[in-house]
Structure formats: structure tokens, C-alpha cells
């Protein structure tokens, strides 16, 4: 399973404002469902990823008890825009539908 997100910030180990114990690149990402996470960026994408990019995050489970949570693709141009709008549009519609649903109120049993 893969989840799309939009990159808010990239954290390079070589930045002056970062002191790093490794050479990995991370990115803070707003996910399609409005969550914000910081993920490891695949080494092949470390020099190519930038704020504003739409990315795919690998959520597959392997032999570990938690998902991979690694950015594995950058979706450029119209493809990225289309994927982002599809997911966020679905989420917006779902939220609107949920707002209109009546929540049962427990009765008073005296």
C-alpha cells in the first residue's frame, strides 16, 4: 500500500542548521488525510526531492512489525496534481458526509 503526500520541508544532513549523525534525508510531509509526518527519503531521491513535491510513501508491511514509511516516488507535474486532488477530494467529500450524519444521543433513562 502507498499513500500520497505533499512535501512541506526537506531535511538535508548538509544544511547549516542541521547537525546530523547520518547522511540520510528526511522530509516533512502533509498526507492526503491532513496528517503530518516526517519520513525517510529513499537515497536515490535525496538530491531530487523538494518542498511542494507530491510523493508516494511506502506503507507496505514487510517482516517488521511496522510499515516501511519511506518516500519512494516523486510525482511531478500533472500526474502529481491529479493524484493529490483525487485523494484530497475524496477525503473532503467523506468529511462533509460525516458532518451531516446524525449522531445518536443516548436517551435519559430515569
N, C-alpha and C positions, 0 to 999 in steps of 0.2 A: 504494500500500500504506500502511496506517495501523497503528500499534502503540499499544495501551493502556498507560497507566502511572498511578501514583498519586503525587500531588504531595506531596513531603516539605517543601519550603520555597519561598517566593516571594521574589524579589529585586526590590524596587521602587527605582527611581532616587532617590526622595524620602526613603528611610529615612535616619535619622540615622547609622547605622553603615555606610552605603554612600556612597562618593564615585563618581559616575558621569560618564562622558564623553558619555552619550547619554540619551535618555528611554525606552529600551526596558525591558521587563520580562522577566526570565528566571525559570524555575522549575527546581528540582532535583527530579527525578522518578525513582522506583523503577519500572523496567519490569517487565512480567509475567514475564520470564525472569531476574529478580533482578539485572539490571544497573542501575547508577545513572548518570544523565546530567543535565546542565543544558541546557535548551532555551530558545530564544527563544519568547515567548508572542505570539500574534497581537495586534496593537494593540487590536482590538475586545474582547478578553478580559482585558486587563491589569488592569482595576479589578474584575473579577468572579472571578478565579481565587484559590483559597486552599488552604492545606495540607489534605490529606485528600481533595481532589477527584480523581476518576478522569478522565483526559483522553485524547484521541486525538492522537498525534503524527504529522504528515505525513512519511512516509518515501519519498514518491514522488521519482523522479529526473526532473529537467527537462532543460534544456540544460546544466546544471552537471555536473561530474564526481562530485558527492556529493549525497546526498538532501537534501531541504528541511530536515528536523529542526525543524519549527515546531509548537507546540501550536495546534491549530485548533478543537478542540471540548472542552467540559466536559460530562461525562456525569453528570447529577445523580441522586440517589435510587436507586430500584430498578434503573434501567437501568445506572447506573454499577456498582453492586454486582454485578449479573448478568454484565456484561462482564468485570469483574475476576475473579470467581470462575470463569468459563468458561476464561479464559486461564491463570490460575494453577493451576487444577485440572488442565488438560491438561499443563502443564509438570511438575507434581508426579508425575503418573502416568508421564510419559515418563522422568523421573529414576529413579523406582522400578524401571521396566522395565530401564533401562540398568544399574542397580546389580546386577540379577540376572543379567545377561548374562555369560557366561564369556568371559574374555579369553584368547586363545590364548597359551600360553607357548612361546617358542622352545625347540626341543629342543637337547640338547647333542650336538654332532657332533665326536667326538674323533678 
